[in-house]
Amino acid sequence: MNAPHLQLPNEVPLDNPIWASLTTRHAHLAIGAEIGNGLARQYPANIGPLAAFEEPTPDAYSDLAQVIPTEDIAVLFLASEPQLPDGWQLLRGGVLVQMICRRLPIPPAPDPLMQPASIQPLTPADYSEMLALASLTEPGPFRQHTAELGGFLGIRVEGRLAAMAGRRLAPVGFSEISAVCTHPDFRGRGFARALVTEVALSIYADGDTPVLTSFEANTTAIKVYEEVGFSIRRRFYLAVVKPPTKAS
């Protein structure tokens, strides 16, 4: 049986999702509104280095340089390849696919490999293990307080945190699934698909539509997300950048 179509929100905010999140539902977290001309925004450093501007103009980069903490970086999702002003460093680049789940996901059939594991909400008591798992698997920017963005679920096997996934960006009408990762000791058991499905269902239950991003080259992850019900909406250029050294 096919999953039902749902009434979906306007998708325009997804064309600049970090900016759309930091200027609406995550505006209370945003740093940058009062800095320079207010053309750049970034999450607090202890949540993560995601940053954005409405347009990548020289003035916006100038504002962003003032927003980024000394010796830190910014992670940008850009519509085209980055054209950085003089003095900026591109530390990492790549093509991302943005995926959206326009149908209610159908949970996978019971898998013997999942047993006796179960999906559980993660709490502040789990943060140190979550940070360790993210540091090992590198699912994307994940820092000490990233988990405070909420909605994190995990799977434990014999007491060990084997896999997790949660929420990150929150443009109006949408919620981004992020930090999808599985410890190398527990891969191949369907944990990622099960977690992404559960987080997506919780997002729909809250009245939002699930989205996520993945490196285009990560075809294994993309296949898993497609099995859940996600499809590619568009591409972004990832730019991990560092501003010119600030004068002392």
C-alpha positions as a Markdown table, in Angstrom:
| # | Residue | x | y | z |
|---|---|---|---|---|
| 1 | Met | 0.0 | 0.0 | 0.0 |
| 2 | Asn | 1.3 | 3.4 | -0.9 |
| 3 | Ala | 1.9 | 6.0 | 1.9 |
| 4 | Pro | -0.6 | 8.9 | 1.7 |
| 5 | His | 0.3 | 12.2 | 0.2 |
| 6 | Leu | 0.3 | 15.0 | 2.8 |
| 7 | Gln | -0.4 | 18.7 | 2.7 |
| 8 | Leu | 3.1 | 20.2 | 2.4 |
| 9 | Pro | 4.3 | 23.7 | 3.3 |
| 10 | Asn | 5.8 | 26.2 | 0.8 |
| 11 | Glu | 9.3 | 24.9 | 0.1 |
| 12 | Val | 11.0 | 28.2 | -0.6 |
| 13 | Pro | 12.7 | 28.3 | 2.9 |
| 14 | Leu | 14.6 | 25.2 | 1.9 |
| 15 | Asp | 16.5 | 27.1 | -0.7 |
| 16 | Asn | 18.5 | 28.8 | 2.1 |
| 17 | Pro | 17.7 | 26.5 | 5.0 |
| 18 | Ile | 20.3 | 27.7 | 7.5 |
| 19 | Trp | 19.3 | 31.4 | 7.0 |
| 20 | Ala | 15.6 | 30.5 | 7.1 |
| 21 | Ser | 16.1 | 28.6 | 10.4 |
| 22 | Leu | 18.2 | 31.3 | 12.1 |
| 23 | Thr | 15.8 | 34.1 | 11.1 |
| 24 | Thr | 12.6 | 32.3 | 12.2 |
| 25 | Arg | 12.3 | 29.5 | 14.7 |
| 26 | His | 15.9 | 29.5 | 15.7 |
| 27 | Ala | 16.2 | 33.3 | 15.8 |
| 28 | His | 16.6 | 33.1 | 19.6 |
| 29 | Leu | 19.8 | 31.1 | 19.1 |
| 30 | Ala | 21.2 | 33.2 | 16.2 |
| 31 | Ile | 24.3 | 35.4 | 16.6 |
| 32 | Gly | 24.8 | 38.2 | 14.2 |
| 33 | Ala | 21.7 | 40.3 | 14.0 |
| 34 | Glu | 23.3 | 43.2 | 15.8 |
| 35 | Ile | 26.8 | 42.7 | 14.3 |
| 36 | Gly | 28.0 | 44.9 | 11.4 |
| 37 | Asn | 25.0 | 45.4 | 9.0 |
| 38 | Gly | 23.2 | 42.3 | 10.3 |
| 39 | Leu | 23.8 | 40.4 | 7.0 |
| 40 | Ala | 25.1 | 37.1 | 8.6 |
| 41 | Arg | 23.9 | 34.7 | 11.2 |
| 42 | Gln | 25.6 | 31.8 | 12.9 |
| 43 | Tyr | 24.6 | 29.3 | 15.6 |
| 44 | Pro | 26.4 | 29.6 | 19.0 |
| 45 | Ala | 29.8 | 27.9 | 18.8 |
| 46 | Asn | 29.0 | 25.2 | 21.3 |
| 47 | Ile | 26.0 | 24.2 | 19.2 |
| 48 | Gly | 27.9 | 24.2 | 15.9 |
| 49 | Pro | 29.5 | 26.2 | 13.1 |
| 50 | Leu | 26.5 | 26.4 | 10.7 |
| 51 | Ala | 26.2 | 29.9 | 9.4 |
| 52 | Ala | 24.4 | 31.7 | 6.6 |
| 53 | Phe | 23.5 | 35.0 | 4.9 |
| 54 | Glu | 20.6 | 35.9 | 2.6 |
| 55 | Glu | 23.0 | 36.6 | -0.2 |
| 56 | Pro | 26.8 | 35.9 | -0.4 |
| 57 | Thr | 27.9 | 39.5 | -1.0 |
| 58 | Pro | 31.2 | 41.0 | 0.1 |
| 59 | Asp | 29.4 | 42.9 | 2.8 |
| 60 | Ala | 27.8 | 39.7 | 4.1 |
| 61 | Tyr | 31.2 | 38.0 | 4.3 |
| 62 | Ser | 32.5 | 41.0 | 6.1 |
| 63 | Asp | 29.7 | 40.6 | 8.7 |
| 64 | Leu | 30.3 | 36.9 | 9.0 |
| 65 | Ala | 34.0 | 37.5 | 9.7 |
| 66 | Gln | 32.9 | 39.5 | 12.8 |
| 67 | Val | 30.4 | 36.7 | 13.9 |
| 68 | Ile | 32.8 | 33.8 | 13.7 |
| 69 | Pro | 34.7 | 33.3 | 17.0 |
| 70 | Thr | 38.5 | 33.7 | 16.9 |
| 71 | Glu | 40.2 | 30.6 | 15.4 |
| 72 | Asp | 36.8 | 29.0 | 14.6 |
| 73 | Ile | 35.2 | 28.2 | 11.3 |
| 74 | Ala | 31.8 | 28.6 | 9.5 |
| 75 | Val | 29.9 | 25.9 | 7.6 |
| 76 | Leu | 27.9 | 27.3 | 4.7 |
| 77 | Phe | 25.3 | 25.8 | 2.3 |
| 78 | Leu | 25.7 | 27.8 | -0.9 |
| 79 | Ala | 23.6 | 27.8 | -4.1 |
| 80 | Ser | 26.8 | 27.9 | -6.3 |
| 81 | Glu | 30.5 | 27.3 | -5.9 |
| 82 | Pro | 32.0 | 29.6 | -3.2 |
| 83 | Gln | 33.6 | 32.8 | -4.4 |
| 84 | Leu | 35.5 | 33.9 | -1.3 |
| 85 | Pro | 36.8 | 37.4 | -0.6 |
| 86 | Asp | 40.5 | 37.9 | -0.2 |
| 87 | Gly | 41.9 | 36.4 | 3.0 |
| 88 | Trp | 39.3 | 33.7 | 3.4 |
| 89 | Gln | 40.3 | 30.1 | 3.4 |
| 90 | Leu | 38.2 | 27.2 | 2.0 |
| 91 | Leu | 39.0 | 24.3 | 4.3 |
| 92 | Arg | 36.6 | 21.8 | 2.8 |
| 93 | Gly | 34.2 | 21.8 | 0.0 |
| 94 | Gly | 31.8 | 19.4 | -1.7 |
| 95 | Val | 28.4 | 18.9 | -3.2 |
| 96 | Leu | 25.5 | 18.1 | -0.9 |
| 97 | Val | 22.1 | 16.8 | -1.8 |
| 98 | Gln | 19.1 | 18.1 | 0.1 |
| 99 | Met | 16.4 | 15.4 | 0.5 |
| 100 | Ile | 12.8 | 15.8 | 1.5 |
| 101 | Cys | 10.2 | 13.2 | 2.6 |
| 102 | Arg | 6.9 | 14.2 | 1.0 |
| 103 | Arg | 5.1 | 11.1 | 2.1 |
| 104 | Leu | 4.6 | 9.7 | 5.5 |
| 105 | Pro | 7.3 | 7.1 | 6.0 |
| 106 | Ile | 6.3 | 3.5 | 6.5 |
| 107 | Pro | 8.3 | 1.8 | 9.2 |
| 108 | Pro | 10.4 | -1.2 | 7.9 |
| 109 | Ala | 9.3 | -4.7 | 8.6 |
| 110 | Pro | 10.8 | -6.2 | 11.8 |
| 111 | Asp | 14.4 | -7.2 | 11.2 |
| 112 | Pro | 16.0 | -9.9 | 13.3 |
| 113 | Leu | 19.3 | -8.0 | 13.2 |
| 114 | Met | 17.6 | -5.2 | 15.2 |
| 115 | Gln | 16.8 | -7.5 | 18.1 |
| 116 | Pro | 17.1 | -7.1 | 21.0 |
| 117 | Ala | 17.9 | -3.4 | 20.3 |
| 118 | Ser | 15.2 | -0.8 | 20.7 |
| 119 | Ile | 14.9 | 2.9 | 19.9 |
| 120 | Gln | 15.1 | 5.2 | 22.9 |
| 121 | Pro | 14.9 | 9.0 | 23.4 |
| 122 | Leu | 18.3 | 10.4 | 24.3 |
| 123 | Thr | 18.7 | 12.8 | 27.2 |
| 124 | Pro | 21.4 | 15.1 | 28.6 |
| 125 | Ala | 22.7 | 12.1 | 30.5 |
| 126 | Asp | 23.7 | 10.7 | 27.1 |
| 127 | Tyr | 25.4 | 13.8 | 25.7 |
| 128 | Ser | 29.0 | 12.6 | 26.4 |
| 129 | Glu | 28.4 | 9.3 | 24.6 |
| 130 | Met | 26.6 | 11.1 | 21.7 |
| 131 | Leu | 29.6 | 13.4 | 21.3 |
| 132 | Ala | 32.0 | 10.5 | 21.4 |
| 133 | Leu | 30.0 | 8.7 | 18.7 |
| 134 | Ala | 29.8 | 11.7 | 16.5 |
| 135 | Ser | 33.6 | 12.3 | 16.9 |
| 136 | Leu | 34.2 | 8.8 | 15.8 |
| 137 | Thr | 31.9 | 8.7 | 12.8 |
| 138 | Glu | 31.9 | 12.3 | 11.7 |
| 139 | Pro | 28.2 | 12.7 | 10.6 |
| 140 | Gly | 28.6 | 16.4 | 10.3 |
| 141 | Pro | 29.2 | 19.3 | 12.7 |
| 142 | Phe | 28.4 | 18.1 | 16.2 |
| 143 | Arg | 29.6 | 19.9 | 19.3 |
| 144 | Gln | 29.0 | 19.9 | 23.0 |
| 145 | His | 25.5 | 21.3 | 22.9 |
| 146 | Thr | 24.3 | 20.3 | 19.4 |
| 147 | Ala | 21.9 | 17.7 | 21.0 |
| 148 | Glu | 20.0 | 20.6 | 22.7 |
| 149 | Leu | 18.4 | 21.2 | 19.3 |
| 150 | Gly | 16.3 | 18.2 | 20.3 |
| 151 | Gly | 14.5 | 15.2 | 19.0 |
| 152 | Phe | 17.5 | 12.8 | 19.3 |
| 153 | Leu | 16.8 | 9.1 | 19.4 |
| 154 | Gly | 19.4 | 6.3 | 19.9 |
| 155 | Ile | 19.8 | 2.6 | 19.8 |
| 156 | Arg | 21.8 | 0.8 | 22.5 |
| 157 | Val | 23.3 | -2.7 | 22.3 |
| 158 | Glu | 24.4 | -4.2 | 25.5 |
| 159 | Gly | 24.5 | -0.8 | 27.1 |
| 160 | Arg | 26.6 | 0.8 | 24.3 |
| 161 | Leu | 25.2 | 3.7 | 22.2 |
| 162 | Ala | 25.3 | 2.0 | 18.8 |
| 163 | Ala | 23.5 | 4.6 | 16.7 |
| 164 | Met | 21.7 | 7.9 | 16.8 |
| 165 | Ala | 19.9 | 10.5 | 14.8 |
| 166 | Gly | 18.2 | 13.8 | 15.7 |
| 167 | Arg | 17.0 | 17.2 | 14.6 |
| 168 | Arg | 19.0 | 20.3 | 13.6 |
| 169 | Leu | 17.7 | 23.1 | 11.3 |
| 170 | Ala | 14.1 | 24.2 | 11.7 |
| 171 | Pro | 12.9 | 26.5 | 8.8 |
| 172 | Val | 9.2 | 27.2 | 9.2 |
| 173 | Gly | 7.2 | 24.1 | 8.2 |
| 174 | Phe | 10.3 | 21.8 | 8.2 |
| 175 | Ser | 12.6 | 20.0 | 10.5 |
| 176 | Glu | 16.0 | 18.7 | 9.4 |
| 177 | Ile | 17.2 | 15.2 | 10.4 |
| 178 | Ser | 20.9 | 15.3 | 11.3 |
| 179 | Ala | 23.7 | 13.5 | 13.1 |
| 180 | Val | 22.7 | 10.1 | 11.6 |
| 181 | Cys | 25.5 | 7.8 | 12.6 |
| 182 | Thr | 26.2 | 4.2 | 13.5 |
| 183 | His | 29.2 | 2.9 | 15.4 |
| 184 | Pro | 31.4 | 0.8 | 13.1 |
| 185 | Asp | 30.9 | -2.2 | 15.4 |
| 186 | Phe | 27.1 | -2.2 | 14.6 |
| 187 | Arg | 26.8 | -1.3 | 11.0 |
| 188 | Gly | 24.7 | -3.4 | 8.6 |
| 189 | Arg | 21.9 | -4.0 | 11.1 |
| 190 | Gly | 19.4 | -1.5 | 9.7 |
| 191 | Phe | 19.9 | 1.0 | 12.6 |
| 192 | Ala | 20.2 | 4.1 | 10.5 |
| 193 | Arg | 17.0 | 3.4 | 8.5 |
| 194 | Ala | 15.1 | 2.6 | 11.7 |
| 195 | Leu | 16.2 | 5.8 | 13.4 |
| 196 | Val | 15.6 | 8.1 | 10.4 |
| 197 | Thr | 12.1 | 6.6 | 10.0 |
| 198 | Glu | 11.3 | 7.2 | 13.6 |
| 199 | Val | 12.7 | 10.8 | 13.7 |
| 200 | Ala | 10.8 | 11.5 | 10.4 |
| 201 | Leu | 7.5 | 10.2 | 11.9 |
| 202 | Ser | 8.0 | 12.3 | 15.0 |
| 203 | Ile | 8.6 | 15.4 | 12.8 |
| 204 | Tyr | 5.3 | 14.7 | 10.9 |
| 205 | Ala | 3.6 | 14.2 | 14.2 |
| 206 | Asp | 4.7 | 17.7 | 15.2 |
| 207 | Gly | 3.2 | 19.1 | 12.0 |
| 208 | Asp | 6.4 | 19.6 | 10.0 |
| 209 | Thr | 7.9 | 18.0 | 7.0 |
| 210 | Pro | 11.3 | 16.1 | 7.3 |
| 211 | Val | 14.3 | 17.1 | 5.3 |
| 212 | Leu | 18.0 | 16.1 | 5.5 |
| 213 | Thr | 21.3 | 16.6 | 3.7 |
| 214 | Ser | 24.0 | 14.2 | 2.6 |
| 215 | Phe | 27.1 | 14.4 | 0.6 |
| 216 | Glu | 26.2 | 13.5 | -3.0 |
| 217 | Ala | 29.1 | 11.0 | -3.0 |
| 218 | Asn | 27.6 | 9.1 | -0.1 |
| 219 | Thr | 25.5 | 6.8 | -2.2 |
| 220 | Thr | 25.1 | 4.3 | 0.6 |
| 221 | Ala | 23.4 | 6.8 | 2.9 |
| 222 | Ile | 21.3 | 8.2 | 0.1 |
| 223 | Lys | 19.9 | 4.7 | -0.7 |
| 224 | Val | 18.9 | 4.3 | 2.9 |
| 225 | Tyr | 17.1 | 7.6 | 2.9 |
| 226 | Glu | 15.3 | 6.8 | -0.3 |
| 227 | Glu | 14.1 | 3.5 | 1.2 |
| 228 | Val | 12.6 | 5.6 | 4.1 |
| 229 | Gly | 10.8 | 7.8 | 1.5 |
| 230 | Phe | 13.1 | 10.7 | 0.9 |
| 231 | Ser | 13.9 | 12.0 | -2.6 |
| 232 | Ile | 16.5 | 14.5 | -3.7 |
| 233 | Arg | 15.1 | 18.0 | -3.9 |
| 234 | Arg | 18.2 | 20.1 | -4.9 |
| 235 | Arg | 22.0 | 20.4 | -4.5 |
| 236 | Phe | 24.1 | 22.8 | -2.4 |
| 237 | Tyr | 27.8 | 23.5 | -2.3 |
| 238 | Leu | 29.2 | 22.9 | 1.1 |
| 239 | Ala | 31.9 | 25.4 | 2.1 |
| 240 | Val | 33.8 | 25.0 | 5.4 |
| 241 | Val | 35.5 | 28.4 | 5.6 |
| 242 | Lys | 37.8 | 30.4 | 7.9 |
| 243 | Pro | 37.9 | 34.2 | 7.9 |
| 244 | Pro | 41.0 | 36.3 | 7.7 |
| 245 | Thr | 42.9 | 36.5 | 10.9 |
| 246 | Lys | 41.5 | 39.2 | 13.1 |
| 247 | Ala | 43.8 | 42.1 | 14.0 |
| 248 | Ser | 44.9 | 42.0 | 17.6 |
